Amino acid sequence: MKKVYGSAAEALEGVLFDGMFIAAGGFGLCGIPELLLGAIKEAGTKDLTFASNNAGVDDFGIGILLQTKQVKKMISSYVGENAEFMRQYLSGELELEFNPQGTLAERMRAGGCGIPGFYTKTGVGTVIAEGKEHKDFNGETFIMEEGIFADLAIVKAWKADATGNLVFRKTARNFNPPAAMCGKICIVEVEEIVETGSLDPDNIHLPGIYVHRIIQGDHEKRIEQRTVREA
């Protein structure tokens, strides 16, 4: 089965449709699938729902899709750093489902494991719990959260082999493995594709069984907030 494609547009061919649900890896600007997001923008796919920790910044990451009004709903933990995200949410143009970060990661992982729902204490007694099932275990109250089952997962890794085994670099690992797990189709962009068999099996962060398509490309690697001392 061919997994390596020549470009982001080629890898997304036949996959995108209006109204689809996409899970995206990354945290801030670290480990975001910027090439695939750019190709989705160029494709013009609209009415998208994204499950992602945040939405990048105004002109990078998912932020570029907010600018073009291609996103209908965000399932996220953090809405800072992106003025357009905040503007659309506060004006009622964008639906937003808040999730604590750990809950969002577990919802993705649960979906990847075929688990439809789980109980957690996180969010009990807050707006997060409104409308959700409550259940007591050993005298403590928990709320039920549903697993995320996305139409498409887009993630970024450091290295891959041709079978899709992935290695993430340092904190770019963040939301990428659970996001990759929960998509019906998972497309990965990487910095380097290495020979099959060259990756140490003990150092593989996500096995290729979860990965359907791979592209290699150059990445910008922006710094979200750069702070330097005065000269």
mmCIF file of the C-alpha atoms, coordinates in Angstrom:
data_MODEL
# 
_entry.id   MODEL 
# 
loop_
_atom_site.group_PDB 
_atom_site.id 
_atom_site.type_symbol 
_atom_site.label_atom_id 
_atom_site.label_alt_id 
_atom_site.label_comp_id 
_atom_site.label_asym_id 
_atom_site.label_entity_id 
_atom_site.label_seq_id 
_atom_site.pdbx_PDB_ins_code 
_atom_site.Cartn_x 
_atom_site.Cartn_y 
_atom_site.Cartn_z 
_atom_site.occupancy 
_atom_site.B_iso_or_equiv 
_atom_site.pdbx_formal_charge 
_atom_site.auth_seq_id 
_atom_site.auth_comp_id 
_atom_site.auth_asym_id 
_atom_site.auth_atom_id 
_atom_site.pdbx_PDB_model_num 
ATOM 1   C CA . MET A 1 1   ? 0.000   0.000  0.000  1.00 0.00 ? 1   MET A CA 1 
ATOM 2   C CA . LYS A 1 2   ? 1.452   3.339  -1.086 1.00 0.00 ? 2   LYS A CA 1 
ATOM 3   C CA . LYS A 1 3   ? 1.662   5.838  1.765  1.00 0.00 ? 3   LYS A CA 1 
ATOM 4   C CA . VAL A 1 4   ? 4.165   8.430  0.521  1.00 0.00 ? 4   VAL A CA 1 
ATOM 5   C CA . TYR A 1 5   ? 2.719   11.258 -1.597 1.00 0.00 ? 5   TYR A CA 1 
ATOM 6   C CA . GLY A 1 6   ? 4.438   14.085 -3.422 1.00 0.00 ? 6   GLY A CA 1 
ATOM 7   C CA . SER A 1 7   ? 2.641   17.077 -1.900 1.00 0.00 ? 7   SER A CA 1 
ATOM 8   C CA . ALA A 1 8   ? 0.024   18.099 0.636  1.00 0.00 ? 8   ALA A CA 1 
ATOM 9   C CA . ALA A 1 9   ? -2.530  18.714 -2.121 1.00 0.00 ? 9   ALA A CA 1 
ATOM 10  C CA . GLU A 1 10  ? -1.879  15.266 -3.574 1.00 0.00 ? 10  GLU A CA 1 
ATOM 11  C CA . ALA A 1 11  ? -2.208  13.592 -0.180 1.00 0.00 ? 11  ALA A CA 1 
ATOM 12  C CA . LEU A 1 12  ? -5.535  15.344 0.472  1.00 0.00 ? 12  LEU A CA 1 
ATOM 13  C CA . GLU A 1 13  ? -6.975  14.502 -2.945 1.00 0.00 ? 13  GLU A CA 1 
ATOM 14  C CA . GLY A 1 14  ? -10.288 12.642 -2.626 1.00 0.00 ? 14  GLY A CA 1 
ATOM 15  C CA . VAL A 1 15  ? -10.370 13.104 1.151  1.00 0.00 ? 15  VAL A CA 1 
ATOM 16  C CA . LEU A 1 16  ? -11.779 16.598 1.703  1.00 0.00 ? 16  LEU A CA 1 
ATOM 17  C CA . PHE A 1 17  ? -15.466 17.494 1.724  1.00 0.00 ? 17  PHE A CA 1 
ATOM 18  C CA . ASP A 1 18  ? -17.493 20.407 3.061  1.00 0.00 ? 18  ASP A CA 1 
ATOM 19  C CA . GLY A 1 19  ? -18.714 19.998 6.631  1.00 0.00 ? 19  GLY A CA 1 
ATOM 20  C CA . MET A 1 20  ? -16.087 17.444 7.606  1.00 0.00 ? 20  MET A CA 1 
ATOM 21  C CA . PHE A 1 21  ? -14.614 16.938 11.101 1.00 0.00 ? 21  PHE A CA 1 
ATOM 22  C CA . ILE A 1 22  ? -10.817 17.283 11.321 1.00 0.00 ? 22  ILE A CA 1 
ATOM 23  C CA . ALA A 1 23  ? -8.536  16.515 14.272 1.00 0.00 ? 23  ALA A CA 1 
ATOM 24  C CA . ALA A 1 24  ? -5.285  18.495 14.136 1.00 0.00 ? 24  ALA A CA 1 
ATOM 25  C CA . GLY A 1 25  ? -2.130  18.020 16.166 1.00 0.00 ? 25  GLY A CA 1 
ATOM 26  C CA . GLY A 1 26  ? 0.047   20.760 17.582 1.00 0.00 ? 26  GLY A CA 1 
ATOM 27  C CA . PHE A 1 27  ? 0.279   23.048 20.584 1.00 0.00 ? 27  PHE A CA 1 
ATOM 28  C CA . GLY A 1 28  ? 0.515   26.753 19.875 1.00 0.00 ? 28  GLY A CA 1 
ATOM 29  C CA . LEU A 1 29  ? 2.788   26.785 16.821 1.00 0.00 ? 29  LEU A CA 1 
ATOM 30  C CA . CYS A 1 30  ? 4.765   23.732 17.947 1.00 0.00 ? 30  CYS A CA 1 
ATOM 31  C CA . GLY A 1 31  ? 4.206   20.621 15.852 1.00 0.00 ? 31  GLY A CA 1 
ATOM 32  C CA . ILE A 1 32  ? 1.354   21.991 13.752 1.00 0.00 ? 32  ILE A CA 1 
ATOM 33  C CA . PRO A 1 33  ? 0.658   20.463 10.302 1.00 0.00 ? 33  PRO A CA 1 
ATOM 34  C CA . GLU A 1 34  ? 1.191   23.771 8.504  1.00 0.00 ? 34  GLU A CA 1 
ATOM 35  C CA . LEU A 1 35  ? 1.576   22.332 4.989  1.00 0.00 ? 35  LEU A CA 1 
ATOM 36  C CA . LEU A 1 36  ? -1.664  20.363 5.183  1.00 0.00 ? 36  LEU A CA 1 
ATOM 37  C CA . LEU A 1 37  ? -3.515  23.345 6.651  1.00 0.00 ? 37  LEU A CA 1 
ATOM 38  C CA . GLY A 1 38  ? -2.266  25.476 3.775  1.00 0.00 ? 38  GLY A CA 1 
ATOM 39  C CA . ALA A 1 39  ? -3.490  22.897 1.261  1.00 0.00 ? 39  ALA A CA 1 
ATOM 40  C CA . ILE A 1 40  ? -6.922  22.780 2.918  1.00 0.00 ? 40  ILE A CA 1 
ATOM 41  C CA . LYS A 1 41  ? -7.111  26.547 2.582  1.00 0.00 ? 41  LYS A CA 1 
ATOM 42  C CA . GLU A 1 42  ? -6.215  26.354 -1.102 1.00 0.00 ? 42  GLU A CA 1 
ATOM 43  C CA . ALA A 1 43  ? -8.807  23.608 -1.647 1.00 0.00 ? 43  ALA A CA 1 
ATOM 44  C CA . GLY A 1 44  ? -11.507 25.937 -0.306 1.00 0.00 ? 44  GLY A CA 1 
ATOM 45  C CA . THR A 1 45  ? -13.159 23.243 1.818  1.00 0.00 ? 45  THR A CA 1 
ATOM 46  C CA . LYS A 1 46  ? -15.655 24.963 4.129  1.00 0.00 ? 46  LYS A CA 1 
ATOM 47  C CA . ASP A 1 47  ? -17.972 24.483 7.140  1.00 0.00 ? 47  ASP A CA 1 
ATOM 48  C CA . LEU A 1 48  ? -15.191 22.615 8.907  1.00 0.00 ? 48  LEU A CA 1 
ATOM 49  C CA . THR A 1 49  ? -15.171 21.448 12.508 1.00 0.00 ? 49  THR A CA 1 
ATOM 50  C CA . PHE A 1 50  ? -11.687 21.274 14.038 1.00 0.00 ? 50  PHE A CA 1 
ATOM 51  C CA . ALA A 1 51  ? -10.627 19.486 17.204 1.00 0.00 ? 51  ALA A CA 1 
ATOM 52  C CA . SER A 1 52  ? -7.346  21.171 18.104 1.00 0.00 ? 52  SER A CA 1 
ATOM 53  C CA . ASN A 1 53  ? -5.792  22.492 21.295 1.00 0.00 ? 53  ASN A CA 1 
ATOM 54  C CA . ASN A 1 54  ? -5.866  26.007 19.835 1.00 0.00 ? 54  ASN A CA 1 
ATOM 55  C CA . ALA A 1 55  ? -6.064  27.744 16.467 1.00 0.00 ? 55  ALA A CA 1 
ATOM 56  C CA . GLY A 1 56  ? -2.518  28.941 15.906 1.00 0.00 ? 56  GLY A CA 1 
ATOM 57  C CA . VAL A 1 57  ? -2.145  32.680 15.347 1.00 0.00 ? 57  VAL A CA 1 
ATOM 58  C CA . ASP A 1 58  ? -3.917  35.052 12.989 1.00 0.00 ? 58  ASP A CA 1 
ATOM 59  C CA . ASP A 1 59  ? -1.790  34.299 9.921  1.00 0.00 ? 59  ASP A CA 1 
ATOM 60  C CA . PHE A 1 60  ? -0.473  30.822 10.672 1.00 0.00 ? 60  PHE A CA 1 
ATOM 61  C CA . GLY A 1 61  ? -1.843  27.404 11.550 1.00 0.00 ? 61  GLY A CA 1 
ATOM 62  C CA . ILE A 1 62  ? -5.625  27.037 11.708 1.00 0.00 ? 62  ILE A CA 1 
ATOM 63  C CA . GLY A 1 63  ? -5.696  30.826 11.887 1.00 0.00 ? 63  GLY A CA 1 
ATOM 64  C CA . ILE A 1 64  ? -5.400  30.990 8.097  1.00 0.00 ? 64  ILE A CA 1 
ATOM 65  C CA . LEU A 1 65  ? -8.636  29.015 7.776  1.00 0.00 ? 65  LEU A CA 1 
ATOM 66  C CA . LEU A 1 66  ? -10.394 31.304 10.234 1.00 0.00 ? 66  LEU A CA 1 
ATOM 67  C CA . GLN A 1 67  ? -9.389  34.285 8.100  1.00 0.00 ? 67  GLN A CA 1 
ATOM 68  C CA . THR A 1 68  ? -11.097 32.743 5.075  1.00 0.00 ? 68  THR A CA 1 
ATOM 69  C CA . LYS A 1 69  ? -14.177 31.715 7.118  1.00 0.00 ? 69  LYS A CA 1 
ATOM 70  C CA . GLN A 1 70  ? -13.698 28.024 6.300  1.00 0.00 ? 70  GLN A CA 1 
ATOM 71  C CA . VAL A 1 71  ? -14.124 26.926 9.937  1.00 0.00 ? 71  VAL A CA 1 
ATOM 72  C CA . LYS A 1 72  ? -17.594 26.549 11.426 1.00 0.00 ? 72  LYS A CA 1 
ATOM 73  C CA . LYS A 1 73  ? -16.711 25.126 14.852 1.00 0.00 ? 73  LYS A CA 1 
ATOM 74  C CA . MET A 1 74  ? -13.654 24.703 17.082 1.00 0.00 ? 74  MET A CA 1 
ATOM 75  C CA . ILE A 1 75  ? -13.278 22.085 19.824 1.00 0.00 ? 75  ILE A CA 1 
ATOM 76  C CA . SER A 1 76  ? -10.390 23.626 21.746 1.00 0.00 ? 76  SER A CA 1 
ATOM 77  C CA . SER A 1 77  ? -8.718  24.359 25.057 1.00 0.00 ? 77  SER A CA 1 
ATOM 78  C CA . TYR A 1 78  ? -7.127  27.733 24.435 1.00 0.00 ? 78  TYR A CA 1 
ATOM 79  C CA . VAL A 1 79  ? -8.340  30.713 22.420 1.00 0.00 ? 79  VAL A CA 1 
ATOM 80  C CA . GLY A 1 80  ? -5.545  33.190 23.184 1.00 0.00 ? 80  GLY A CA 1 
ATOM 81  C CA . GLU A 1 81  ? -2.910  34.463 20.715 1.00 0.00 ? 81  GLU A CA 1 
ATOM 82  C CA . ASN A 1 82  ? -5.445  34.598 17.881 1.00 0.00 ? 82  ASN A CA 1 
ATOM 83  C CA . ALA A 1 83  ? -7.409  37.838 17.657 1.00 0.00 ? 83  ALA A CA 1 
ATOM 84  C CA . GLU A 1 84  ? -9.577  36.636 14.768 1.00 0.00 ? 84  GLU A CA 1 
ATOM 85  C CA . PHE A 1 85  ? -10.500 33.481 16.710 1.00 0.00 ? 85  PHE A CA 1 
ATOM 86  C CA . MET A 1 86  ? -11.622 35.605 19.659 1.00 0.00 ? 86  MET A CA 1 
ATOM 87  C CA . ARG A 1 87  ? -13.423 38.097 17.438 1.00 0.00 ? 87  ARG A CA 1 
ATOM 88  C CA . GLN A 1 88  ? -15.429 35.429 15.606 1.00 0.00 ? 88  GLN A CA 1 
ATOM 89  C CA . TYR A 1 89  ? -16.316 33.634 18.833 1.00 0.00 ? 89  TYR A CA 1 
ATOM 90  C CA . LEU A 1 90  ? -17.420 36.784 20.685 1.00 0.00 ? 90  LEU A CA 1 
ATOM 91  C CA . SER A 1 91  ? -19.460 37.966 17.694 1.00 0.00 ? 91  SER A CA 1 
ATOM 92  C CA . GLY A 1 92  ? -21.237 34.618 17.378 1.00 0.00 ? 92  GLY A CA 1 
ATOM 93  C CA . GLU A 1 93  ? -19.709 33.797 13.981 1.00 0.00 ? 93  GLU A CA 1 
ATOM 94  C CA . LEU A 1 94  ? -17.833 30.741 15.264 1.00 0.00 ? 94  LEU A CA 1 
ATOM 95  C CA . GLU A 1 95  ? -19.083 27.861 17.407 1.00 0.00 ? 95  GLU A CA 1 
ATOM 96  C CA . LEU A 1 96  ? -16.725 26.928 20.232 1.00 0.00 ? 96  LEU A CA 1 
ATOM 97  C CA . GLU A 1 97  ? -16.742 23.868 22.471 1.00 0.00 ? 97  GLU A CA 1 
ATOM 98  C CA . PHE A 1 98  ? -14.293 24.367 25.327 1.00 0.00 ? 98  PHE A CA 1 
ATOM 99  C CA . ASN A 1 99  ? -12.376 21.298 26.553 1.00 0.00 ? 99  ASN A CA 1 
ATOM 100 C CA . PRO A 1 100 ? -9.727  21.117 29.270 1.00 0.00 ? 100 PRO A CA 1 
ATOM 101 C CA . GLN A 1 101 ? -6.459  20.098 27.630 1.00 0.00 ? 101 GLN A CA 1 
ATOM 102 C CA . GLY A 1 102 ? -6.241  16.711 29.323 1.00 0.00 ? 102 GLY A CA 1 
ATOM 103 C CA . THR A 1 103 ? -9.850  15.974 28.475 1.00 0.00 ? 103 THR A CA 1 
ATOM 104 C CA . LEU A 1 104 ? -9.308  16.895 24.822 1.00 0.00 ? 104 LEU A CA 1 
ATOM 105 C CA . ALA A 1 105 ? -6.237  14.676 24.578 1.00 0.00 ? 105 ALA A CA 1 
ATOM 106 C CA . GLU A 1 106 ? -8.085  11.775 26.201 1.00 0.00 ? 106 GLU A CA 1 
ATOM 107 C CA . ARG A 1 107 ? -11.121 12.253 23.954 1.00 0.00 ? 107 ARG A CA 1 
ATOM 108 C CA . MET A 1 108 ? -8.824  11.885 20.940 1.00 0.00 ? 108 MET A CA 1 
ATOM 109 C CA . ARG A 1 109 ? -7.004  8.894  22.406 1.00 0.00 ? 109 ARG A CA 1 
ATOM 110 C CA . ALA A 1 110 ? -10.300 7.254  23.367 1.00 0.00 ? 110 ALA A CA 1 
ATOM 111 C CA . GLY A 1 111 ? -11.617 7.650  19.833 1.00 0.00 ? 111 GLY A CA 1 
ATOM 112 C CA . GLY A 1 112 ? -8.460  6.052  18.475 1.00 0.00 ? 112 GLY A CA 1 
ATOM 113 C CA . CYS A 1 113 ? -8.972  3.091  20.805 1.00 0.00 ? 113 CYS A CA 1 
ATOM 114 C CA . GLY A 1 114 ? -12.639 2.699  19.885 1.00 0.00 ? 114 GLY A CA 1 
ATOM 115 C CA . ILE A 1 115 ? -13.844 3.927  23.284 1.00 0.00 ? 115 ILE A CA 1 
ATOM 116 C CA . PRO A 1 116 ? -17.113 5.876  22.884 1.00 0.00 ? 116 PRO A CA 1 
ATOM 117 C CA . GLY A 1 117 ? -16.977 7.652  26.248 1.00 0.00 ? 117 GLY A CA 1 
ATOM 118 C CA . PHE A 1 118 ? -15.279 7.907  29.631 1.00 0.00 ? 118 PHE A CA 1 
ATOM 119 C CA . TYR A 1 119 ? -15.776 9.545  33.016 1.00 0.00 ? 119 TYR A CA 1 
ATOM 120 C CA . THR A 1 120 ? -13.565 12.304 34.415 1.00 0.00 ? 120 THR A CA 1 
ATOM 121 C CA . LYS A 1 121 ? -13.596 14.645 37.418 1.00 0.00 ? 121 LYS A CA 1 
ATOM 122 C CA . THR A 1 122 ? -12.191 17.492 35.345 1.00 0.00 ? 122 THR A CA 1 
ATOM 123 C CA . GLY A 1 123 ? -14.847 20.134 34.804 1.00 0.00 ? 123 GLY A CA 1 
ATOM 124 C CA . VAL A 1 124 ? -17.281 18.978 37.478 1.00 0.00 ? 124 VAL A CA 1 
ATOM 125 C CA . GLY A 1 125 ? -19.094 22.011 38.922 1.00 0.00 ? 125 GLY A CA 1 
ATOM 126 C CA . THR A 1 126 ? -18.132 24.277 36.003 1.00 0.00 ? 126 THR A CA 1 
ATOM 127 C CA . VAL A 1 127 ? -19.710 25.276 32.697 1.00 0.00 ? 127 VAL A CA 1 
ATOM 128 C CA . ILE A 1 128 ? -17.793 22.371 31.145 1.00 0.00 ? 128 ILE A CA 1 
ATOM 129 C CA . ALA A 1 129 ? -20.177 19.977 32.906 1.00 0.00 ? 129 ALA A CA 1 
ATOM 130 C CA . GLU A 1 130 ? -23.407 21.582 31.721 1.00 0.00 ? 130 GLU A CA 1 
ATOM 131 C CA . GLY A 1 131 ? -25.613 19.161 29.821 1.00 0.00 ? 131 GLY A CA 1 
ATOM 132 C CA . LYS A 1 132 ? -23.315 16.175 30.417 1.00 0.00 ? 132 LYS A CA 1 
ATOM 133 C CA . GLU A 1 133 ? -24.116 12.977 32.242 1.00 0.00 ? 133 GLU A CA 1 
ATOM 134 C CA . HIS A 1 134 ? -23.021 12.924 35.899 1.00 0.00 ? 134 HIS A CA 1 
ATOM 135 C CA . LYS A 1 135 ? -22.252 9.750  37.814 1.00 0.00 ? 135 LYS A CA 1 
ATOM 136 C CA . ASP A 1 136 ? -20.905 9.088  41.301 1.00 0.00 ? 136 ASP A CA 1 
ATOM 137 C CA . PHE A 1 137 ? -18.091 6.638  41.947 1.00 0.00 ? 137 PHE A CA 1 
ATOM 138 C CA . ASN A 1 138 ? -17.007 5.979  45.546 1.00 0.00 ? 138 ASN A CA 1 
ATOM 139 C CA . GLY A 1 139 ? -18.744 9.121  46.726 1.00 0.00 ? 139 GLY A CA 1 
ATOM 140 C CA . GLU A 1 140 ? -17.179 11.417 44.088 1.00 0.00 ? 140 GLU A CA 1 
ATOM 141 C CA . THR A 1 141 ? -18.921 12.950 41.071 1.00 0.00 ? 141 THR A CA 1 
ATOM 142 C CA . PHE A 1 142 ? -17.653 12.495 37.546 1.00 0.00 ? 142 PHE A CA 1 
ATOM 143 C CA . ILE A 1 143 ? -18.892 13.699 34.156 1.00 0.00 ? 143 ILE A CA 1 
ATOM 144 C CA . MET A 1 144 ? -18.969 11.684 30.971 1.00 0.00 ? 144 MET A CA 1 
ATOM 145 C CA . GLU A 1 145 ? -17.009 12.872 27.957 1.00 0.00 ? 145 GLU A CA 1 
ATOM 146 C CA . GLU A 1 146 ? -17.322 11.335 24.501 1.00 0.00 ? 146 GLU A CA 1 
ATOM 147 C CA . GLY A 1 147 ? -14.450 10.014 22.405 1.00 0.00 ? 147 GLY A CA 1 
ATOM 148 C CA . ILE A 1 148 ? -13.575 11.973 19.280 1.00 0.00 ? 148 ILE A CA 1 
ATOM 149 C CA . PHE A 1 149 ? -14.024 10.170 15.976 1.00 0.00 ? 149 PHE A CA 1 
ATOM 150 C CA . ALA A 1 150 ? -12.830 12.499 13.206 1.00 0.00 ? 150 ALA A CA 1 
ATOM 151 C CA . ASP A 1 151 ? -13.212 12.169 9.449  1.00 0.00 ? 151 ASP A CA 1 
ATOM 152 C CA . LEU A 1 152 ? -9.587  13.199 9.026  1.00 0.00 ? 152 LEU A CA 1 
ATOM 153 C CA . ALA A 1 153 ? -6.534  13.565 11.250 1.00 0.00 ? 153 ALA A CA 1 
ATOM 154 C CA . ILE A 1 154 ? -3.692  15.873 10.184 1.00 0.00 ? 154 ILE A CA 1 
ATOM 155 C CA . VAL A 1 155 ? -0.464  15.805 12.180 1.00 0.00 ? 155 VAL A CA 1 
ATOM 156 C CA . LYS A 1 156 ? 3.213   16.683 11.969 1.00 0.00 ? 156 LYS A CA 1 
ATOM 157 C CA . ALA A 1 157 ? 6.107   14.398 12.881 1.00 0.00 ? 157 ALA A CA 1 
ATOM 158 C CA . TRP A 1 158 ? 9.870   14.639 12.692 1.00 0.00 ? 158 TRP A CA 1 
ATOM 159 C CA . LYS A 1 159 ? 10.673  11.369 10.932 1.00 0.00 ? 159 LYS A CA 1 
ATOM 160 C CA . ALA A 1 160 ? 8.709   8.602  9.253  1.00 0.00 ? 160 ALA A CA 1 
ATOM 161 C CA . ASP A 1 161 ? 9.531   5.503  7.296  1.00 0.00 ? 161 ASP A CA 1 
ATOM 162 C CA . ALA A 1 162 ? 7.573   4.507  4.219  1.00 0.00 ? 162 ALA A CA 1 
ATOM 163 C CA . THR A 1 163 ? 5.227   2.311  6.272  1.00 0.00 ? 163 THR A CA 1 
ATOM 164 C CA . GLY A 1 164 ? 4.177   5.283  8.438  1.00 0.00 ? 164 GLY A CA 1 
ATOM 165 C CA . ASN A 1 165 ? 6.031   4.597  11.681 1.00 0.00 ? 165 ASN A CA 1 
ATOM 166 C CA . LEU A 1 166 ? 6.525   8.015  13.288 1.00 0.00 ? 166 LEU A CA 1 
ATOM 167 C CA . VAL A 1 167 ? 9.007   9.759  15.546 1.00 0.00 ? 167 VAL A CA 1 
ATOM 168 C CA . PHE A 1 168 ? 8.140   13.173 17.003 1.00 0.00 ? 168 PHE A CA 1 
ATOM 169 C CA . ARG A 1 169 ? 10.785  15.634 18.127 1.00 0.00 ? 169 ARG A CA 1 
ATOM 170 C CA . LYS A 1 170 ? 10.646  16.823 21.730 1.00 0.00 ? 170 LYS A CA 1 
ATOM 171 C CA . THR A 1 171 ? 7.519   18.872 22.627 1.00 0.00 ? 171 THR A CA 1 
ATOM 172 C CA . ALA A 1 172 ? 6.173   18.624 19.068 1.00 0.00 ? 172 ALA A CA 1 
ATOM 173 C CA . ARG A 1 173 ? 4.883   15.276 20.290 1.00 0.00 ? 173 ARG A CA 1 
ATOM 174 C CA . ASN A 1 174 ? 2.149   17.157 22.249 1.00 0.00 ? 174 ASN A CA 1 
ATOM 175 C CA . PHE A 1 175 ? -1.313  16.469 20.740 1.00 0.00 ? 175 PHE A CA 1 
ATOM 176 C CA . ASN A 1 176 ? -0.043  14.780 17.588 1.00 0.00 ? 176 ASN A CA 1 
ATOM 177 C CA . PRO A 1 177 ? -0.181  11.077 18.604 1.00 0.00 ? 177 PRO A CA 1 
ATOM 178 C CA . PRO A 1 178 ? -3.746  11.153 20.005 1.00 0.00 ? 178 PRO A CA 1 
ATOM 179 C CA . ALA A 1 179 ? -4.933  13.301 17.087 1.00 0.00 ? 179 ALA A CA 1 
ATOM 180 C CA . ALA A 1 180 ? -3.440  10.825 14.619 1.00 0.00 ? 180 ALA A CA 1 
ATOM 181 C CA . MET A 1 181 ? -5.219  7.948  16.331 1.00 0.00 ? 181 MET A CA 1 
ATOM 182 C CA . CYS A 1 182 ? -8.754  9.334  16.131 1.00 0.00 ? 182 CYS A CA 1 
ATOM 183 C CA . GLY A 1 183 ? -9.088  10.006 12.404 1.00 0.00 ? 183 GLY A CA 1 
ATOM 184 C CA . LYS A 1 184 ? -10.719 7.636  9.934  1.00 0.00 ? 184 LYS A CA 1 
ATOM 185 C CA . ILE A 1 185 ? -7.905  8.764  7.639  1.00 0.00 ? 185 ILE A CA 1 
ATOM 186 C CA . CYS A 1 186 ? -4.607  10.083 9.018  1.00 0.00 ? 186 CYS A CA 1 
ATOM 187 C CA . ILE A 1 187 ? -2.293  12.221 6.893  1.00 0.00 ? 187 ILE A CA 1 
ATOM 188 C CA . VAL A 1 188 ? 1.128   13.136 8.269  1.00 0.00 ? 188 VAL A CA 1 
ATOM 189 C CA . GLU A 1 189 ? 3.675   15.714 7.184  1.00 0.00 ? 189 GLU A CA 1 
ATOM 190 C CA . VAL A 1 190 ? 7.272   15.063 8.208  1.00 0.00 ? 190 VAL A CA 1 
ATOM 191 C CA . GLU A 1 191 ? 10.670  16.659 7.951  1.00 0.00 ? 191 GLU A CA 1 
ATOM 192 C CA . GLU A 1 192 ? 12.392  13.463 6.846  1.00 0.00 ? 192 GLU A CA 1 
ATOM 193 C CA . ILE A 1 193 ? 11.405  10.095 5.403  1.00 0.00 ? 193 ILE A CA 1 
ATOM 194 C CA . VAL A 1 194 ? 13.945  7.418  6.253  1.00 0.00 ? 194 VAL A CA 1 
ATOM 195 C CA . GLU A 1 195 ? 14.531  3.905  4.994  1.00 0.00 ? 195 GLU A CA 1 
ATOM 196 C CA . THR A 1 196 ? 12.083  1.320  6.290  1.00 0.00 ? 196 THR A CA 1 
ATOM 197 C CA . GLY A 1 197 ? 13.693  -0.637 9.098  1.00 0.00 ? 197 GLY A CA 1 
ATOM 198 C CA . SER A 1 198 ? 16.109  2.125  10.070 1.00 0.00 ? 198 SER A CA 1 
ATOM 199 C CA . LEU A 1 199 ? 14.020  3.390  12.996 1.00 0.00 ? 199 LEU A CA 1 
ATOM 200 C CA . ASP A 1 200 ? 14.665  1.746  16.356 1.00 0.00 ? 200 ASP A CA 1 
ATOM 201 C CA . PRO A 1 201 ? 11.388  -0.033 17.228 1.00 0.00 ? 201 PRO A CA 1 
ATOM 202 C CA . ASP A 1 202 ? 11.759  1.058  20.853 1.00 0.00 ? 202 ASP A CA 1 
ATOM 203 C CA . ASN A 1 203 ? 11.892  4.708  19.781 1.00 0.00 ? 203 ASN A CA 1 
ATOM 204 C CA . ILE A 1 204 ? 8.816   4.766  17.537 1.00 0.00 ? 204 ILE A CA 1 
ATOM 205 C CA . HIS A 1 205 ? 6.194   7.072  19.064 1.00 0.00 ? 205 HIS A CA 1 
ATOM 206 C CA . LEU A 1 206 ? 3.281   6.074  16.830 1.00 0.00 ? 206 LEU A CA 1 
ATOM 207 C CA . PRO A 1 207 ? 3.088   2.869  14.787 1.00 0.00 ? 207 PRO A CA 1 
ATOM 208 C CA . GLY A 1 208 ? 2.326   3.016  11.086 1.00 0.00 ? 208 GLY A CA 1 
ATOM 209 C CA . ILE A 1 209 ? -0.992  1.181  11.503 1.00 0.00 ? 209 ILE A CA 1 
ATOM 210 C CA . TYR A 1 210 ? -2.557  4.575  12.279 1.00 0.00 ? 210 TYR A CA 1 
ATOM 211 C CA . VAL A 1 211 ? -1.025  6.379  9.284  1.00 0.00 ? 211 VAL A CA 1 
ATOM 212 C CA . HIS A 1 212 ? -2.524  6.319  5.791  1.00 0.00 ? 212 HIS A CA 1 
ATOM 213 C CA . ARG A 1 213 ? -0.625  9.004  3.868  1.00 0.00 ? 213 ARG A CA 1 
ATOM 214 C CA . ILE A 1 214 ? 2.703   10.820 4.338  1.00 0.00 ? 214 ILE A CA 1 
ATOM 215 C CA . ILE A 1 215 ? 4.317   13.873 2.791  1.00 0.00 ? 215 ILE A CA 1 
ATOM 216 C CA . GLN A 1 216 ? 7.752   15.378 3.303  1.00 0.00 ? 216 GLN A CA 1 
ATOM 217 C CA . GLY A 1 217 ? 8.334   19.119 3.211  1.00 0.00 ? 217 GLY A CA 1 
ATOM 218 C CA . ASP A 1 218 ? 10.097  22.174 4.548  1.00 0.00 ? 218 ASP A CA 1 
ATOM 219 C CA . HIS A 1 219 ? 8.615   23.810 7.640  1.00 0.00 ? 219 HIS A CA 1 
ATOM 220 C CA . GLU A 1 220 ? 8.791   27.381 8.847  1.00 0.00 ? 220 GLU A CA 1 
ATOM 221 C CA . LYS A 1 221 ? 9.110   26.649 12.600 1.00 0.00 ? 221 LYS A CA 1 
ATOM 222 C CA . ARG A 1 222 ? 7.893   29.993 13.882 1.00 0.00 ? 222 ARG A CA 1 
ATOM 223 C CA . ILE A 1 223 ? 8.230   31.106 17.496 1.00 0.00 ? 223 ILE A CA 1 
ATOM 224 C CA . GLU A 1 224 ? 4.842   32.082 18.902 1.00 0.00 ? 224 GLU A CA 1 
ATOM 225 C CA . GLN A 1 225 ? 6.084   34.584 21.482 1.00 0.00 ? 225 GLN A CA 1 
ATOM 226 C CA . ARG A 1 226 ? 9.668   35.771 21.150 1.00 0.00 ? 226 ARG A CA 1 
ATOM 227 C CA . THR A 1 227 ? 11.054  37.548 24.208 1.00 0.00 ? 227 THR A CA 1 
ATOM 228 C CA . VAL A 1 228 ? 14.578  38.967 24.195 1.00 0.00 ? 228 VAL A CA 1 
ATOM 229 C CA . ARG A 1 229 ? 16.474  41.104 26.632 1.00 0.00 ? 229 ARG A CA 1 
ATOM 230 C CA . GLU A 1 230 ? 17.267  44.702 25.819 1.00 0.00 ? 230 GLU A CA 1 
ATOM 231 C CA . ALA A 1 231 ? 20.607  45.316 24.115 1.00 0.00 ? 231 ALA A CA 1 
# 
